[in-house]
């Protein structure tokens, strides 16, 4: 099963080389067939130049440039139309996600034949390094609200690091989120629509270079819009969007 790693990149010249080289090294060591698909979100720095140089060292690297509006969600959605693997993992360009976790996610999907693998930084085995305290407080409050409203046990729904089968992504369309609220829309739709999933612990490290693209003040209403949208689907769609499990 070919693995695609989808990485949106906006002004990541300080991080992108270390990130891609690390991912490539780990996946080649594990003999996992893969592609690394980087979506350049119209970066204003030398990110694209760095990527072109890296193509000489990483033969599995593909580069596309987002032709639509900028934004994390828009870049990921653009990449979800372009990836060529049988499954796709969404990872960050700043090496906040650990490629060793990616290997465990992939092996779990293959062995358990689940539709999705979700990461949690807040279960036994999960770790966070340098997580800002105000952001952590808001994260835990919001995730608790989601668990109660959707009656699920998964406690890190906004964690972007997840793995989906290609057929699962097709079953989550259409996607609406142009920003970081896509990290909420994808897993909630997968759960509401009946796709199978496993939850594994994963680690997260704060970035070494640049600044976070997530602006909490700008995202509050957008997160709640997607939350309500998925909640309406769960309780009022009468199963119209459920995964077809007929033989």
Secondary structure, DSSP 8 states (H G I E B T S, - for coil): --EEEEEEESS-TTTHHHHHHHHHHHHHHTT--EEEEEEE---SSSHHHHHHHHTTT-TTEEEEE--S--SHHHHHHHHHTT--SSEEEEEETTS-B-HHHHHHHHHHHHHH--SEEEEESSSTT-EEES--HHHHHHHHHHHHHHHHHHT-----TT---EEEEHHHHHHT-S---SSTTHHHHHHHHHHHTT--EEEEE-EEE--SSS--S--HHHHHHHHHHHHHHHHHHHHHSTTTT------
